[in-house]
Amino acid sequence: MSLTSLLLSNNQLSGSIPSSLANLSNLKYLILFNNNLSGHLPENLCHGGRLQIISVSGNQLTGPISRGLRNCPRVIRAIFNHNQFSGDISNSFGVYPILDFLDVSHNNFHGQLSQNWSKCKSLRSLVMANNNIISGRIPLDFGNSTQLQRLDLSSNHLTCEIPKEFENMKNMLNLSLANNQLSGIIPPELGFYESLEVLDLSANRLNGSIPKDIGQWDHIHYLNLSNNKLTEKIPSEIGKLVQLTELDLSHNFLMEEIPSEVQSLQSLQKLDLCHNRLFGSILDAFTSLPRGIAIDLSYNELTGPLPSSANFVNASIQGNPGLCGNVTVVKLCASQSMKKKNNSFHHRLILSTMLPLIGAILLALFMYRLIAYRQQKKKSPRIPLNQEIGAR
């Protein structure tokens, strides 16, 4: 048949995908996303070798990826996410010379990552998040994917270190390795990602310090390193990330003072540094941050008065016994407490002075009215009783 495009997305189609689709040797575009389709993908879907785009996301498809899709030389985009596909991820796919985008996230694949992905020289976006049972280490050959711009391997069981070979992926825009079991340090080589916009390494076992090379991320707007074992201080280079809208370094072992350079983060909407070992005072630099920013500094070892900023009215600051200020979750500062005592004394002094004075004034007014009344009564003429009777 000469059919080249089958576009049936966003309907309520159910049942299995007909195996007869494999007979469409001229098919280039198979778009079936967001339906209720179930069962397996038909074998030999790429029978004619012309398939360029396949999108079956958002269905209830099961089983392994059909063998016919392993040899599909013209495929550009392959989107399988949010299904129930299974099978060994290491041999479910082949080498695709012009593949640009692959998404197999939110499925049930298992096994280890294949080195074949580094042989897909046109691949710019690879998304394998939320499969839970993809395990092992990240292949060192991934570093050869110099054209890669997005890599999402989050929410799996990946182990070992982040390969230093990642430094070769200088076009990276979005890197997410969150919620795995990665260990070792954050490679300083990631500082070469000068176009990086999103980095999420949260919920791993990373240790060591935050590399100073982060200062080269001029375009980053989301940085999440939370729930690791990072130590030492927050580098002052954090102030160079002027495009940041969200910074999360919570649940680590970071120490020393919060750097004053945070005042440069004028695009920030959320700052989370809770559950660390930060100490010292909260600098007045915080007062220059944008109004309405969500701040969480709870459960550290911070001391001293809170800055005079509206951002701290609703900030999370509990768990810092040394903090003080005019908010409910911390104690009053000594100066504020003395001022409150002085105000209370002044109020009592004013009351003790004014009450007798007011009483004296009221008594004087009463006496004046009484005297005036008696004088008026004396001056009023009295009418004899017989005249009063006669007048009646």
BELVENRA-V105394 format. One record per residue. N is the residue number from 1. RES is the residue in one small letter. PHI is phi as a letter, one per 20 degrees, with the letter a starting at -180 (* if undefined). Layout:
N&RES&PHI + N&RES&PHI
This chain:
1&m&* + 2&s&e + 3&l&f + 4&t&d + 5&s&c + 6&l&c + 7&l&d + 8&l&c + 9&s&f + 10&n&l + 11&n&d + 12&q&c + 13&l&f + 14&s&c + 15&g&n + 16&s&e + 17&i&f + 18&p&g + 19&s&f + 20&s&f + 21&l&f + 22&a&f + 23&n&e + 24&l&e + 25&s&f + 26&n&d + 27&l&f + 28&k&d + 29&y&c + 30&l&d + 31&i&c + 32&l&c + 33&f&f + 34&n&l + 35&n&c + 36&n&c + 37&l&f + 38&s&c + 39&g&n + 40&h&e + 41&l&f + 42&p&f + 43&e&f + 44&n&l + 45&l&f + 46&c&d + 47&h&g + 48&g&e + 49&g&m + 50&r&d + 51&l&f + 52&q&d + 53&i&c + 54&i&c + 55&s&c + 56&v&c + 57&s&f + 58&g&m + 59&n&c + 60&q&c + 61&l&f + 62&t&c + 63&g&m + 64&p&f + 65&i&f + 66&s&f + 67&r&f + 68&g&f + 69&l&e + 70&r&f + 71&n&c + 72&c&c + 73&p&f + 74&r&d + 75&v&f + 76&i&d + 77&r&c + 78&a&c + 79&i&c + 80&f&c + 81&n&f + 82&h&l + 83&n&c + 84&q&c + 85&f&f + 86&s&c + 87&g&o + 88&d&f + 89&i&f + 90&s&f + 91&n&c + 92&s&e + 93&f&c + 94&g&d + 95&v&d + 96&y&c + 97&p&f + 98&i&c + 99&l&f + 100&d&d + 101&f&b + 102&l&c + 103&d&c + 104&v&c + 105&s&f + 106&h&l + 107&n&c + 108&n&c + 109&f&f + 110&h&c + 111&g&n + 112&q&d + 113&l&f + 114&s&e + 115&q&f + 116&n&f + 117&w&f + 118&s&f + 119&k&e + 120&c&e + 121&k&f + 122&s&d + 123&l&f + 124&r&d + 125&s&c + 126&l&c + 127&v&c + 128&m&c + 129&a&f + 130&n&l + 131&n&d + 132&n&m + 133&i&d + 134&i&e + 135&s&c + 136&g&n + 137&r&e + 138&i&f + 139&p&g + 140&l&f + 141&d&f + 142&f&g + 143&g&f + 144&n&e + 145&s&e + 146&t&f + 147&q&e + 148&l&f + 149&q&d + 150&r&c + 151&l&c + 152&d&c + 153&l&d + 154&s&f + 155&s&l + 156&n&c + 157&h&c + 158&l&f + 159&t&c + 160&c&m + 161&e&e + 162&i&f + 163&p&f + 164&k&f + 165&e&f + 166&f&f + 167&e&g + 168&n&f + 169&m&e + 170&k&f + 171&n&e + 172&m&f + 173&l&d + 174&n&c + 175&l&c + 176&s&c + 177&l&c + 178&a&f + 179&n&l + 180&n&c + 181&q&c + 182&l&f + 183&s&c + 184&g&n + 185&i&e + 186&i&f + 187&p&f + 188&p&g + 189&e&f + 190&l&f + 191&g&f + 192&f&f + 193&y&f + 194&e&f + 195&s&d + 196&l&g + 197&e&d + 198&v&c + 199&l&c + 200&d&c + 201&l&d + 202&s&f + 203&a&l + 204&n&c + 205&r&c + 206&l&f + 207&n&c + 208&g&n + 209&s&e + 210&i&f + 211&p&f + 212&k&f + 213&d&f + 214&i&f + 215&g&f + 216&q&e + 217&w&e + 218&d&f + 219&h&d + 220&i&f + 221&h&c + 222&y&c + 223&l&c + 224&n&c + 225&l&d + 226&s&f + 227&n&l + 228&n&c + 229&k&c + 230&l&f + 231&t&c + 232&e&m + 233&k&e + 234&i&f + 235&p&f + 236&s&f + 237&e&f + 238&i&g + 239&g&f + 240&k&e + 241&l&e + 242&v&f + 243&q&e + 244&l&f + 245&t&d + 246&e&b + 247&l&c + 248&d&c + 249&l&d + 250&s&f + 251&h&l + 252&n&c + 253&f&c + 254&l&f + 255&m&c + 256&e&m + 257&e&e + 258&i&f + 259&p&f + 260&s&f + 261&e&f + 262&v&f + 263&q&f + 264&s&e + 265&l&e + 266&q&e + 267&s&d + 268&l&f + 269&q&d + 270&k&b + 271&l&c + 272&d&c + 273&l&c + 274&c&f + 275&h&l + 276&n&c + 277&r&c + 278&l&f + 279&f&c + 280&g&n + 281&s&e + 282&i&e + 283&l&f + 284&d&f + 285&a&g + 286&f&f + 287&t&f + 288&s&e + 289&l&f + 290&p&g + 291&r&f + 292&g&n + 293&i&f + 294&a&e + 295&i&d + 296&d&c + 297&l&d + 298&s&f + 299&y&l + 300&n&c + 301&e&c + 302&l&f + 303&t&c + 304&g&n + 305&p&f + 306&l&f + 307&p&f + 308&s&e + 309&s&b + 310&a&f + 311&n&f + 312&f&e + 313&v&f + 314&n&d + 315&a&f + 316&s&e + 317&i&c + 318&q&f + 319&g&n + 320&n&c + 321&p&g + 322&g&e + 323&l&e + 324&c&b + 325&g&r + 326&n&e + 327&v&c + 328&t&f + 329&v&e + 330&v&c + 331&k&f + 332&l&f + 333&c&f + 334&a&g + 335&s&f + 336&q&f + 337&s&f + 338&m&f + 339&k&f + 340&k&f + 341&k&f + 342&n&f + 343&n&f + 344&s&f + 345&f&f + 346&h&f + 347&h&f + 348&r&f + 349&l&f + 350&i&f + 351&l&f + 352&s&f + 353&t&e + 354&m&f + 355&l&g + 356&p&f + 357&l&f + 358&i&f + 359&g&f + 360&a&f + 361&i&f + 362&l&f + 363&l&f + 364&a&f + 365&l&f + 366&f&f + 367&m&f + 368&y&f + 369&r&f + 370&l&f + 371&i&f + 372&a&f + 373&y&f + 374&r&f + 375&q&f + 376&q&f + 377&k&f + 378&k&f + 379&k&f + 380&s&f + 381&p&f + 382&r&e + 383&i&e + 384&p&g + 385&l&f + 386&n&f + 387&q&f + 388&e&f + 389&i&f + 390&g&f + 391&a&f + 392&r&e
